[in-house]
Amino acid sequence: MTIWEHRTVTVSYEGGDWRVNFGDGDALTGLQAVLDYYGSRGWELVTVQPQAWTAGSGQFGPWDVNRLLAVFKRVAANSPSGPR
């Protein structure tokens, strides 16, 4: 049986683009950069869900999504099938 590890990542809309801020002050800017960063480390995107909205006209009618929760998975190092 494959054992999975999971990671949740908050992606915020700041300054006109999607962004992930790390605790050390580094950041990823742009949704493609976020996906490429985690994908290059073996993480597979499972789902993206809106987490916060602001009022205004935009991508979803009178509301704009300004924070997403991305969920990733990858095979755990201790999985019998081993990491990819």
C-alpha positions in Angstrom: 0.0 0.0 0.0 1.3 3.5 -0.9 1.7 5.9 2.0 1.2 9.6 1.2 2.3 12.7 2.8 0.4 16.0 2.3 1.1 19.7 2.4 -1.3 22.6 2.5 -0.2 25.9 1.1 -1.9 29.3 1.4 -1.7 31.3 -1.8 -2.7 35.0 -1.5 -3.5 37.6 -4.1 -1.2 40.5 -3.4 -0.1 43.4 -5.6 -1.9 42.1 -8.7 -0.6 38.5 -8.6 -0.8 35.2 -6.6 1.9 34.8 -4.0 3.2 32.4 -1.4 5.1 34.0 1.5 7.6 31.9 3.4 8.6 32.4 7.0 12.1 33.4 6.1 10.9 36.4 4.0 11.2 34.6 0.6 8.2 34.5 -1.6 7.0 32.9 -4.8 5.1 35.2 -7.1 2.7 33.9 -9.8 0.5 30.9 -9.7 2.7 29.1 -12.3 5.8 29.7 -10.2 4.0 28.2 -7.2 2.9 25.1 -9.1 6.4 24.6 -10.7 8.1 25.0 -7.3 6.1 22.3 -5.5 6.0 20.1 -8.6 9.8 20.1 -8.9 10.0 18.8 -5.4 7.7 15.8 -6.1 4.4 17.4 -4.8 1.3 16.7 -6.9 -1.5 19.2 -6.8 -4.7 17.6 -5.4 -7.1 20.5 -5.2 -7.3 24.3 -4.9 -10.1 25.9 -2.8 -11.0 29.5 -2.3 -10.5 30.6 1.3 -11.3 34.3 1.4 -13.1 36.9 -0.7 -13.4 40.6 -1.0 -16.3 42.6 -2.4 -16.0 44.0 -5.8 -16.6 43.1 -9.4 -14.2 40.6 -10.8 -13.6 36.9 -11.6 -16.6 35.6 -9.6 -19.2 38.3 -10.1 -19.5 40.7 -7.2 -16.8 38.9 -5.2 -13.1 38.4 -5.8 -11.2 35.5 -4.3 -8.0 36.8 -2.6 -6.8 33.7 -0.8 -6.6 30.0 -2.0 -5.7 26.9 -0.1 -3.7 24.4 -2.3 -3.4 20.8 -1.2 -0.5 18.7 -2.5 0.5 15.1 -2.0 3.6 12.9 -2.7 4.7 9.4 -1.9 6.2 9.3 1.7 9.8 8.3 2.1 8.7 5.4 4.3 6.1 4.1 1.8 6.7 0.5 0.7 6.5 1.8 -2.9 9.2 4.4 -2.0 9.3 8.0 -3.1 9.0 8.8 -6.8 
